[in-house]
Amino acid sequence: MSDILIVDDERDIRELIADILNDENFQTRVAANSDECMAQINADPPGLIILDIWLKDSNMDGIDILKTVKRDNPEVPVVIISGHGNIEIAVAAIKQGAYDFIEKPFNIDQLIVVISRAMEASRLRRENSELKRRDGQMAEMIGSSSAFKSLKSQLDKVTRSNGRVMLTGPGGAGKEVAARYIHTNSGRADAPFVTVSSATVEPERMEEVLFGRESPERGIESGLLEQAHGGVLFFDEVADMPPGTQSKILRVLVDQQFQRVGGTDKVRVDVRVISSTNRDLAGEIAAGRFRQELFHRLSVVPITVPSLDDRREDIPELAAHFIEQFNKTQGLPLRQLSGEAVAMLQTLVWPGNVRQLKNVIERVLILGPEKGDIEARELPGNDGPAPEDGRVVLSGSLATLPLREARELFEREYLLTQINRFGGNISRTANFVGMERSALHRKLKSLNVVTTNKTGSRVAHIDEDEPSEAHGG
C-alpha cells in the first residue's frame, strides 16, 4: 500500500493526523514546510498528500505545491486542509486539481472517509496506468522493413476513424497486436479493448458470452458487448464463429442494439469492431460457412498483416525487443545476439511467424547461460554439434548429386536465402556474399532466380518457366 504524506506547519496537527491514519492501518510520513514536502515527493511520490493551505516560513504555499504536484505527479490525489477555510479557497483548490477540501477543526470520521476514498482513487489510477502500460507494450509495433512500414501506414490511417477493420494474415503474424495498436492510438484508447476468442468459446455458449444473460436467480450478467461499450470489440479468428451467432452479430451491427439471453429489454452499445482471420473468407463464404453480409459489414477496411517470411529484415529488431521484454517481465538474462545467430534467425523457416520467434527467444534465454552473446548453436534447427574439423555436413539429397548439379542447387538455395533475408535488397545481399552487384545479377539470371514485389518487400523465387542456363550450357 502506498503511503500518505501529511504536510502542515503545526506539529500537533501533523502528529494527530498521522496517529489517526496509523490506527486505520495507513502508512504515513510528515513534512513541516514546502522544502521538506517537495524533497519527499521528489524522492518517492506518495499515494496521497494531505496538504495545509497556509504554511509558515515556507517558500511555497499550499496552492503552489498543489499546482506543482498536479504538473509533475498528476496521478497523486491531494486533500487540502485549512483553518481559514472558505468557499473561495475550496473552489480555488478544486479548480487546481485537489481531490477534496477539509476545514479545520476536522471531524475524524469525515477525515477517514475522505482519505479512504482518495486512497482508493489513487489505487485505481495506478492500476489503470499499469494496465495502459501493459496494453501499450502489447500494442507496440516493432520493425523497419518496407512490408512493416506499409502495414503501419495503413494502421495509422484507420486509427483516426471508427471504421470496421478486417485484419488478415497467418497465425502468429501479429494481428492482435495490430488491433491493439489501432485501439491504443485512437480516440477510444481510454475505453476497454475486449477480445472475443471465436475459436475457443463453445458454440452453444457464444450468444451468452457476447450478449450476457438475464435470469430471476442470478439477475443481469453483462456480456462482452456491454463490457466493450465505448471501446473496441475484437473478434479473434472470426471465421470460427458459429453460423447462428453470425446472423445475430449481423443484426447487432445493423441495429446497434441487442437483447441479453433470457431478457426482453433492448440494450444499446457503442463499440468499434475489429476482426481477424487466418482463413480465406471468400472460400468460407462459398462453402456456406460464413455469411457474406457479415463479411461485408466487418470488412469495411481490409488490412493484410504480413508473415515473418515477408519481413525477415525485422527479425533482429524483433528478437532484441523480446530479449529486453523478457528481462523486464521475467528477469531473464539481458543478452545480445551474435552476428551468426542473427544470420541463422533470418534464414530459418517461421511457420508460426512472430509468435514462434518470441517463443524461440524465450526458450534460449531460459536454457542458455546467464552471460555472453547468444550463439547460433543455441538456436533450434542447429542443435547438432559442428564437426570438430570444421567440415560441413551435407544433406542426403545434396550428397547424391554430381558436383555440377550439387553446386548449382547449393548456390541457388544459398542466394535465395540471402536475398529473402535482406528483403530483396540486391546491394546488401551482394555486399554480404562478397560479390559485385553486376556479378550477382548475372549469377541470379544463370540460376533462374528472380525477385518480385510482395507485401511491400521483394521476394526471391525460382522462375520455373525458363530452363537453367547452367544445365543448358
Secondary structure, 3 states (H helix, E strand, C coil): CCCEEEECCCHHHHHHHHHHHHHCCCCEEEECCHHHHHHHHHHCCCCEEEEECCCCCCCCCHHHHHHHHHHHCCCCCEEEEECCCCHHHHHHHHHCCCCEEEECCCCHHHHHHHHHHHHHHHHHHHHHHHHHHHHHHHCCCCCCCHHHHHHHHHHHHHHCCCCCEEEECCCCCCHHHHHHHHHHCCCCCCCCEEEEECCCCCHHHHHHHHHCEEECCCEEECCHHHHCCCCEEEEECHHHCCHHHHHHHHHHHHHCEEECECCCCEEECCCEEEEEECCCHHHHHHCCCCCHHHHHHHCCEEEECCCHHHHHHHHHHHHHHHHHHHHHHHCCCCCCECHHHHHHHHHCCCCCHHHHHHHHHHHHHHHCCCCCCECHHHCCCCCCCCCCCCCCCCCHHHHCCCHHHHHHHHHHHHHHHHHHHCCCCHHHHHHHHCCCHHHHHHHHHHCCEEEEEECCEEEEEECCCCCCHHHHC
